C-alpha cells in the first residue's frame, strides 16, 4: 500500500492498494477521496456529521523505498473442515418475524456469530439474542460508544456489526475525515524516508486521532451482557505502535481508514471466520483480533499541474464469491481479488500473493469520473456477477480482463434505489430496495418477496452454515428470517 507506491513507475493495469502495478505506464498518484465532502457515512444515531475539510494533496511518494519485509507475519489462515450442517437453534419455519416473536425493538444492523447468537446494533446499544431467550439483552456505552457520540468523542456514531467466533462480534463506527491522513509519531520522523527525526513535530492531541472511529471487538458475557474485548489495534505486521486503532499496515503513520461502512464474514471455505470491513478508503481484513489494512480498487484522476491522483471511494459493497474471492464495490470502482493465504500479505499488490481479477468500472452506466454508488455486489452459484446501486438499479456484470468490465442493466424492478444484495445456494439473488421491499431474481424472473414487513431493506445477511439456510432481512419495520434458499 503506501510504501508500495514506488513500484508504479512502469507497467500497470490495476491499482489495488495505495499503490500497485499496471500494464500501462502511469505516474505515481497520491490518495484523494473527494467523496468525503459529498456523502458522509450515514449515522445510526448521534449528532449529524460535521462538514469535513476538503481533500488535500499528500506528501510526495518515495520513488524507491525498498522492499517491505514482514517482521510479524501474523496468523496464517487455517484450513478448517466444513462442519456437518444442522438446523441450528432457531425456528426452521419458512418465514419468521423475529422482531415480533422476540420483541427486538429498533434494530439498525444484525449479525450472527459461530454459536448462532444473534447480535443487534442500534446507536450506542448492542443487543444479543441467545437461543432460548424470549427477547434480547441490550448493553449501552461499550467501547467507542462509552463517552457518547460526537466530533469531540471517539466516534460520531455506530454503523455496522459482524459476527465472529462463538460469543464475539465486531462493531464499526464512523468519524470525520482528516485534512491529511499523515500523523507524526513521537520521534517526529517525516515522510517519505523517515531519516530526519524531530520530536517537535509530534502533536499529542493529533496523535489521538488514530483512536477515532474504527472497530471494536466485543464479547458476550455469561449473563448475556456485552463487554469490550479490544479496540482493534493489532496490525498483522509489526509496524510502529500496536495500540492506536486501525492505520495502514505497511506504514502506521497514515490513518486513512477511519469510518467503517460495511462488513462481511467469510462463512465457509479455508478462510472461514475471517471478516472484511469496507471503510472510507479501502477494505481491511481481520482474523480474530489482528487486521491488515488495506486494499482497494482505484482510478487515476489527472491533476492540472501534472501527474495523477489516486481515487478511492467509500466502500459500501462487499461480498464473498462462492470460491472465496473478495468482491468490492465503492463509489466509482469494482474489484475482484483472490485473497492471500496469509493475513500479513493482504495489502501486498503482488499478483502472486493476491491475484486480482478486476479493477474497473461499468462504462455502460457512467464515465469513470462519475460515481455509480455501489451498495451491493454478489456472485451467484452459476458464476454471474451482480451489482446494486443506490441510484442506478441492478446490473449484471461480466469481466473481460483485469481492467475491463461490462454491465447490462436488469429490468423489471419498481425502483433504481437499491440498498443490498444476497446470493443464495439455490441460485437466487435477493435484492433490497428503498421503498419497495425485498425482491428475488431467479434466472431471468423477478418477483416481489411476500411476508417481509417494511418497504426499506436496510441489510441482507445470508447464513448457509445451517440447513435450511437462513436469510436475515432487516427493514424499517424490523427483522424477518427466511429459510430454505
C-alpha positions as CSV (number, residue, x, y, z in Angstrom):
1,X,0.0,0.0,0.0
2,X,1.6,3.3,1.0
3,X,5.2,2.2,0.6
4,X,4.5,0.1,-2.5
5,X,3.8,3.3,-4.5
6,X,7.4,3.2,-5.6
7,X,6.6,0.1,-7.7
8,X,4.4,2.0,-10.1
9,X,6.9,3.6,-12.4
10,X,6.0,1.4,-15.4
11,X,3.6,-1.2,-16.4
12,X,0.3,-1.2,-14.5
13,X,-3.2,-2.0,-15.2
14,X,-4.9,-2.3,-11.9
15,X,-4.2,-0.4,-8.7
16,X,-5.4,-2.0,-5.6
17,X,-3.6,-0.6,-2.6
18,X,-2.4,2.9,-2.2
19,X,-0.1,1.7,-5.0
20,X,0.3,-1.1,-7.4
21,X,1.5,-2.2,-10.8
22,X,-0.3,-1.7,-14.1
23,X,0.0,-2.8,-17.7
24,X,0.1,0.8,-19.0
25,X,2.7,3.3,-17.9
26,X,1.3,5.7,-15.3
27,X,2.8,8.2,-12.9
28,X,2.6,7.5,-9.2
29,X,-0.5,9.0,-7.6
30,X,-1.4,10.2,-4.2
31,X,-4.6,9.3,-2.4
32,X,-7.5,11.6,-2.7
33,X,-11.1,11.0,-1.8
34,X,-13.5,13.8,-2.7
35,X,-16.4,11.6,-1.8
36,X,-15.8,12.8,1.8
37,X,-17.3,16.2,1.0
38,X,-20.2,14.8,-0.9
39,X,-21.6,11.8,1.0
40,X,-20.6,11.3,4.6
41,X,-21.3,7.9,6.2
42,X,-24.9,7.5,7.3
43,X,-25.2,7.7,11.1
44,X,-27.1,5.1,13.0
45,X,-27.5,7.5,15.9
46,X,-25.9,10.5,17.4
47,X,-25.4,14.0,16.0
48,X,-25.0,14.6,12.3
49,X,-21.5,14.6,10.9
50,X,-19.7,17.8,10.8
51,X,-18.6,19.1,7.4
52,X,-15.2,17.6,6.8
53,X,-12.3,19.6,5.3
54,X,-11.6,19.3,1.6
55,X,-9.1,16.7,0.4
56,X,-5.5,17.9,0.1
57,X,-2.5,16.6,-1.7
58,X,-0.5,14.3,0.4
59,X,3.4,14.4,0.6
60,X,5.3,13.1,-2.4
61,X,5.8,9.4,-2.8
62,X,9.1,7.8,-2.2
63,X,10.3,6.6,-5.6
64,X,12.3,3.7,-4.2
65,X,11.6,2.9,-0.6
66,X,12.8,-0.7,-1.0
67,X,11.0,-3.9,-0.2
68,X,8.7,-4.3,2.8
69,X,9.9,-7.2,4.8
70,X,7.2,-8.7,7.2
71,X,8.7,-9.0,10.7
72,X,5.5,-10.2,12.2
73,X,3.6,-12.2,9.6
74,X,0.5,-12.5,11.8
75,X,-1.6,-15.6,11.9
76,X,-1.8,-17.8,8.9
77,X,-5.1,-18.9,7.6
78,X,-6.4,-22.3,8.9
79,X,-7.9,-24.9,6.6
80,X,-10.9,-25.8,8.6
81,X,-13.1,-28.8,7.8
82,X,-16.6,-27.8,6.9
83,X,-18.9,-28.9,9.7
84,X,-22.0,-31.0,9.1
85,X,-25.0,-28.8,8.6
86,X,-27.8,-28.8,11.2
87,X,-30.9,-26.8,11.5
88,X,-29.3,-24.7,14.3
89,X,-31.1,-23.4,17.4
90,X,-33.6,-21.1,15.6
91,X,-37.1,-21.8,14.2
92,X,-36.9,-23.7,10.9
93,X,-40.2,-22.2,9.7
94,X,-40.0,-20.8,6.2
95,X,-40.7,-17.2,7.3
96,X,-40.5,-15.8,10.9
97,X,-40.8,-12.2,12.0
98,X,-38.1,-12.1,14.7
99,X,-39.0,-8.5,15.7
100,X,-42.4,-9.5,16.9
101,X,-41.6,-13.0,18.1
102,X,-38.6,-11.9,20.2
103,X,-39.5,-8.3,20.9
104,X,-36.3,-6.9,19.3
105,X,-37.2,-3.2,19.3
106,X,-35.5,-0.9,16.9
107,X,-32.5,-2.5,15.1
108,X,-30.2,-0.9,12.6
109,X,-27.8,-3.8,12.0
110,X,-27.7,-7.5,12.6
111,X,-25.1,-10.3,12.8
112,X,-24.7,-13.9,13.8
113,X,-21.7,-15.5,15.5
114,X,-20.5,-19.1,15.2
115,X,-22.5,-20.1,18.2
116,X,-25.6,-18.7,16.4
117,X,-26.1,-15.9,18.9
118,X,-27.9,-13.1,17.1
119,X,-26.2,-9.7,17.6
120,X,-28.2,-6.4,17.2
121,X,-27.0,-2.8,16.9
122,X,-28.8,0.4,17.5
123,X,-26.8,3.5,18.1
124,X,-24.8,3.1,21.3
125,X,-26.7,-0.1,22.2
126,X,-25.6,-3.6,21.4
127,X,-28.1,-6.4,21.9
128,X,-27.7,-10.2,21.9
129,X,-30.5,-12.7,21.4
130,X,-29.4,-16.2,22.6
131,X,-31.1,-19.4,21.7
132,X,-33.8,-20.0,24.3
133,X,-34.2,-16.2,25.1
134,X,-37.6,-14.6,24.7
135,X,-36.0,-11.2,24.0
136,X,-32.5,-9.8,23.6
137,X,-30.4,-8.3,26.3
138,X,-29.1,-4.8,25.5
139,X,-25.9,-3.2,26.7
140,X,-25.2,0.5,26.2
141,X,-22.0,2.5,26.1
142,X,-19.5,-0.2,25.2
143,X,-16.1,0.7,23.8
144,X,-16.1,3.6,21.4
145,X,-19.6,4.4,22.5
146,X,-18.7,4.8,26.1
147,X,-18.1,8.6,26.1
148,X,-21.1,9.2,23.9
149,X,-21.1,10.3,20.2
150,X,-19.9,13.5,18.7
151,X,-17.0,15.1,16.8
152,X,-15.1,15.5,20.0
153,X,-15.7,11.9,21.1
154,X,-14.2,8.6,20.0
155,X,-16.9,8.2,17.3
156,X,-19.7,10.1,15.8
157,X,-22.0,7.1,15.6
158,X,-22.1,3.3,15.1
159,X,-22.6,1.8,11.6
160,X,-22.3,-2.0,11.3
161,X,-21.9,-5.2,13.2
162,X,-20.4,-8.5,12.1
163,X,-20.4,-11.9,13.9
164,X,-17.2,-13.6,14.8
165,X,-16.3,-16.7,16.7
166,X,-18.6,-18.0,19.3
167,X,-19.6,-15.1,21.6
168,X,-17.6,-12.5,19.7
169,X,-18.7,-9.7,17.4
170,X,-17.2,-6.7,15.6
171,X,-18.8,-3.2,15.8
172,X,-18.0,-0.5,13.4
173,X,-18.1,3.3,13.9
174,X,-17.7,6.4,11.8
175,X,-16.0,9.8,12.4
176,X,-14.9,12.8,10.3
177,X,-12.1,12.6,7.8
178,X,-8.7,14.3,8.4
179,X,-7.4,17.0,6.1
180,X,-4.2,14.9,5.8
181,X,-4.0,11.2,6.8
182,X,-0.4,11.5,7.9
183,X,0.2,11.7,11.6
184,X,3.6,12.2,13.2
185,X,4.8,9.6,15.7
186,X,6.7,10.8,18.9
187,X,10.0,10.6,17.1
188,X,8.9,13.2,14.6
189,X,10.3,11.5,11.5
190,X,9.0,12.9,8.3
191,X,7.5,11.1,5.2
192,X,8.8,9.6,2.9
193,X,12.2,8.4,4.1
194,X,11.8,8.8,7.9
195,X,15.5,9.7,8.3
196,X,15.1,13.1,9.9
197,X,13.8,12.7,13.5
198,X,12.4,15.9,15.0
199,X,10.2,15.3,18.1
200,X,9.0,18.9,18.0
201,X,6.7,17.8,15.1
202,X,4.8,15.5,17.4
203,X,1.4,16.7,18.4
204,X,-0.1,14.5,21.2
205,X,-3.6,15.9,20.5
206,X,-3.5,15.0,16.8
207,X,-1.9,11.6,17.7
208,X,-5.2,10.7,19.4
209,X,-6.9,10.9,16.1
210,X,-5.7,7.4,15.5
211,X,-8.2,6.2,18.1
212,X,-11.4,7.7,16.5
213,X,-13.9,5.7,14.5
214,X,-12.6,2.2,13.6
215,X,-13.8,-1.1,15.0
216,X,-14.4,-2.6,18.4
217,X,-14.2,-6.3,19.2
218,X,-16.8,-7.2,21.8
219,X,-17.6,-10.3,23.8
220,X,-20.7,-11.9,25.2
221,X,-20.7,-12.3,29.0
222,X,-22.2,-15.2,30.9
223,X,-25.1,-13.0,32.0
224,X,-25.9,-12.1,28.4
225,X,-24.4,-8.6,28.6
226,X,-21.7,-7.3,26.2
227,X,-18.2,-6.1,27.2
228,X,-15.3,-4.7,25.2
229,X,-12.7,-7.3,24.3
230,X,-10.4,-4.8,22.5
231,X,-10.5,-1.8,20.2
232,X,-9.0,-3.3,17.1
233,X,-5.3,-2.2,17.1
234,X,-3.0,-5.1,16.3
235,X,-1.6,-5.0,12.8
236,X,-0.6,-8.2,11.0
237,X,2.9,-6.8,10.6
238,X,5.0,-5.1,13.2
239,X,4.9,-1.5,12.0
240,X,5.1,1.1,14.7
241,X,2.9,1.1,17.8
242,X,0.2,-1.7,18.2
243,X,-2.3,0.3,20.4
244,X,-3.5,3.1,18.1
245,X,-6.5,1.6,16.3
246,X,-6.7,0.8,12.6
247,X,-4.0,2.5,10.5
248,X,-2.1,1.5,7.3
249,X,-0.4,-1.9,7.9
250,X,2.6,-1.0,5.8
251,X,3.1,2.5,7.2
252,X,1.5,3.2,10.6
253,X,1.8,7.0,10.0
254,X,-1.2,7.0,7.7
255,X,-4.7,6.9,9.3
256,X,-6.7,6.6,6.2
257,X,-9.4,4.0,7.3
258,X,-11.4,5.9,9.9
259,X,-15.0,5.1,9.2
260,X,-16.4,1.5,8.9
261,X,-19.2,1.5,6.3
262,X,-19.8,-2.2,5.6
263,X,-18.7,-5.6,6.8
264,X,-19.0,-9.2,5.7
265,X,-17.9,-12.5,7.3
266,X,-16.5,-15.5,5.4
267,X,-19.0,-18.2,6.1
268,X,-17.2,-21.2,4.6
269,X,-14.0,-22.3,2.9
270,X,-10.4,-22.2,4.1
271,X,-10.7,-18.6,5.3
272,X,-13.9,-19.3,7.2
273,X,-14.4,-16.9,10.1
274,X,-12.4,-14.0,8.8
275,X,-14.1,-10.7,8.5
276,X,-13.7,-7.9,5.9
277,X,-14.8,-4.3,6.5
278,X,-15.3,-1.6,3.9
279,X,-14.2,1.8,5.0
280,X,-14.0,5.4,3.8
281,X,-10.8,4.4,2.0
282,X,-10.5,0.7,1.3
283,X,-11.0,-2.9,2.6
284,X,-9.5,-4.1,5.8
285,X,-9.2,-7.8,6.5
286,X,-9.5,-9.2,10.0
287,X,-8.6,-12.6,11.6
288,X,-9.5,-12.8,15.2
289,X,-8.1,-9.6,16.7
290,X,-5.5,-8.9,14.1
291,X,-6.0,-6.9,11.0
292,X,-4.3,-5.9,7.7
293,X,-5.3,-2.5,6.2
294,X,-5.9,-2.1,3.4
295,X,-6.6,-2.8,-0.3
296,X,-8.9,-1.1,-2.8
297,X,-9.8,-0.7,-6.5
298,X,-9.0,2.8,-7.7
299,X,-8.8,5.0,-10.7
300,X,-6.4,7.8,-11.6
301,X,-7.5,11.5,-12.0
302,X,-5.2,13.8,-13.9
303,X,-4.1,16.9,-11.9
304,X,-4.0,20.3,-13.6
305,X,-0.3,20.7,-12.6
306,X,0.6,17.3,-14.0
307,X,0.6,13.8,-12.6
308,X,-2.4,11.9,-11.3
309,X,-4.3,11.5,-8.0
310,X,-5.5,8.0,-6.9
311,X,-9.2,8.0,-6.4
312,X,-10.6,5.6,-3.8
313,X,-14.3,5.9,-3.0
314,X,-16.3,4.9,0.0
315,X,-16.7,1.0,0.2
316,X,-20.3,0.2,0.9
317,X,-20.5,-3.0,-1.2
318,X,-18.7,-6.2,0.0
319,X,-19.3,-9.8,-0.9
320,X,-17.6,-13.2,-0.8
321,X,-17.9,-15.2,-4.0
322,X,-18.6,-19.0,-3.9
323,X,-14.9,-19.7,-4.5
324,X,-13.8,-17.3,-1.7
325,X,-12.9,-14.3,-3.9
326,X,-13.5,-10.9,-2.3
327,X,-15.9,-8.7,-4.2
328,X,-15.6,-4.9,-3.7
329,X,-17.7,-2.0,-4.9
330,X,-17.1,1.6,-3.9
331,X,-18.4,4.9,-5.2
332,X,-16.6,4.5,-8.5
333,X,-14.9,1.2,-8.9
334,X,-15.4,-2.5,-8.8
335,X,-12.8,-5.0,-7.7
336,X,-12.5,-8.8,-7.5
337,X,-9.5,-10.3,-5.8
338,X,-8.5,-13.8,-4.6
339,X,-7.2,-13.2,-1.0
340,X,-3.7,-14.1,0.0
341,X,-3.1,-17.3,2.1
342,X,-1.6,-15.2,4.9
343,X,-3.3,-12.2,6.5
344,X,0.1,-10.3,6.6
345,X,0.1,-10.3,2.8
346,X,-3.4,-8.8,2.2
347,X,-2.1,-5.3,1.5
348,X,0.5,-6.6,-1.0
349,X,-0.1,-5.7,-4.6
350,X,1.8,-8.8,-5.8
351,X,-0.2,-10.7,-8.3
352,X,1.4,-13.9,-6.9
353,X,0.0,-13.2,-3.4
354,X,-3.4,-11.6,-4.1
355,X,-4.4,-12.4,-7.7
356,X,-6.7,-9.6,-8.8
357,X,-9.3,-10.4,-11.4
358,X,-10.8,-7.0,-11.8
359,X,-10.3,-3.3,-11.1
360,X,-12.7,-1.4,-13.4
361,X,-16.0,0.5,-13.7
362,X,-19.0,-0.1,-15.8
363,X,-18.7,2.1,-19.0
364,X,-22.3,1.2,-19.9
365,X,-23.5,3.1,-16.8
366,X,-21.3,6.2,-16.4
367,X,-17.9,7.6,-17.4
368,X,-15.2,6.7,-14.9
369,X,-15.1,10.1,-13.0
370,X,-18.9,9.8,-12.3
371,X,-20.0,7.9,-9.3
372,X,-22.0,4.8,-9.6
373,X,-22.7,4.4,-5.8
374,X,-22.4,0.6,-5.4
375,X,-24.3,-0.7,-2.4
376,X,-24.2,-4.5,-3.1
377,X,-22.0,-6.9,-5.0
378,X,-22.6,-10.7,-5.3
379,X,-21.8,-13.7,-7.4
380,X,-24.5,-16.4,-7.8
381,X,-23.6,-20.1,-7.9
382,X,-23.8,-20.1,-11.7
383,X,-21.0,-17.6,-11.9
384,X,-23.0,-14.5,-12.7
385,X,-21.9,-11.2,-11.0
386,X,-24.4,-8.6,-9.9
387,X,-24.1,-5.1,-8.7
388,X,-26.7,-2.9,-6.9
389,X,-26.5,0.9,-7.0
390,X,-28.3,3.3,-4.7
391,X,-29.3,5.4,-7.7
392,X,-28.9,3.3,-10.9
393,X,-30.6,0.0,-10.2
394,X,-29.4,-3.6,-10.7
395,X,-26.7,-4.5,-13.1
396,X,-25.3,-7.8,-14.3
397,X,-21.5,-7.6,-14.8
398,X,-19.1,-9.6,-16.9
399,X,-15.3,-9.4,-16.7
400,X,-13.5,-9.0,-20.0
401,X,-10.0,-8.6,-18.5
402,X,-8.4,-7.3,-15.3
403,X,-9.0,-3.7,-16.2
404,X,-12.3,-4.1,-18.1
405,X,-15.8,-5.0,-17.0
406,X,-19.1,-4.5,-18.8
407,X,-22.6,-4.3,-17.5
408,X,-26.2,-4.9,-18.6
409,X,-29.0,-3.3,-16.5
410,X,-31.5,-5.8,-15.2
411,X,-35.0,-4.6,-16.0
412,X,-38.2,-5.2,-14.0
413,X,-37.6,-3.7,-10.6
414,X,-40.0,-0.9,-9.5
415,X,-37.1,1.4,-8.4
416,X,-33.5,2.1,-9.1
417,X,-32.8,2.9,-5.5
418,X,-31.2,-0.3,-4.1
419,X,-29.7,-1.0,-0.8
420,X,-28.2,-4.5,-0.7
421,X,-27.9,-7.9,-2.3
422,X,-27.6,-11.5,-1.2
423,X,-26.8,-14.6,-3.4
424,X,-28.2,-17.9,-2.0
425,X,-27.2,-21.5,-2.7
426,X,-30.4,-22.3,-4.6
427,X,-29.3,-19.8,-7.3
428,X,-31.4,-16.9,-6.3
429,X,-30.4,-13.3,-5.9
430,X,-32.3,-11.3,-3.3
431,X,-32.4,-7.6,-3.8
432,X,-33.1,-5.0,-1.1
433,X,-34.8,-1.8,-2.3
434,X,-35.6,1.6,-0.8
435,X,-39.4,1.9,-0.9
436,X,-40.5,-1.4,-2.4
437,X,-39.3,-4.1,0.0
438,X,-37.5,-7.3,-0.9
439,X,-37.3,-8.8,-4.4
440,X,-35.9,-12.1,-5.8
441,X,-34.3,-12.8,-9.1
442,X,-34.5,-16.5,-10.3
443,X,-32.8,-16.9,-13.6
444,X,-34.4,-14.0,-15.5
445,X,-37.6,-13.8,-13.4
446,X,-38.1,-11.1,-10.9
447,X,-40.7,-11.4,-8.1
448,X,-41.6,-9.5,-5.0
449,X,-41.0,-11.5,-1.8
450,X,-44.1,-11.6,0.4
451,X,-44.2,-12.0,4.1
452,X,-41.5,-9.4,4.9
453,X,-42.8,-6.3,6.7
454,X,-41.3,-3.0,5.7
455,X,-40.5,-1.2,2.4
456,X,-36.9,-0.1,3.1
457,X,-34.4,-3.0,3.3
458,X,-31.6,-2.0,5.5
459,X,-29.5,-5.1,5.4
460,X,-29.4,-8.6,3.9
461,X,-27.3,-11.3,5.5
462,X,-27.1,-14.9,4.3
463,X,-26.1,-17.8,6.6
464,X,-25.5,-21.1,4.7
465,X,-23.9,-22.8,7.7
466,X,-27.3,-24.1,8.8
467,X,-29.8,-26.3,6.9
468,X,-32.3,-24.9,5.9
469,X,-30.1,-21.8,5.3
470,X,-31.2,-18.5,6.8
471,X,-31.6,-15.2,5.1
472,X,-31.8,-12.3,7.6
473,X,-33.8,-9.4,6.2
474,X,-33.6,-6.2,8.2
475,X,-36.1,-3.5,7.1
476,X,-37.5,-0.3,8.5
477,X,-40.1,-2.4,10.2
478,X,-37.8,-5.0,11.8
479,X,-36.1,-8.3,11.3
480,X,-37.5,-11.2,9.3
481,X,-35.7,-14.5,8.7
482,X,-36.4,-16.6,5.5
483,X,-35.2,-20.2,5.5
484,X,-34.7,-22.7,2.7
485,X,-32.8,-20.9,0.0
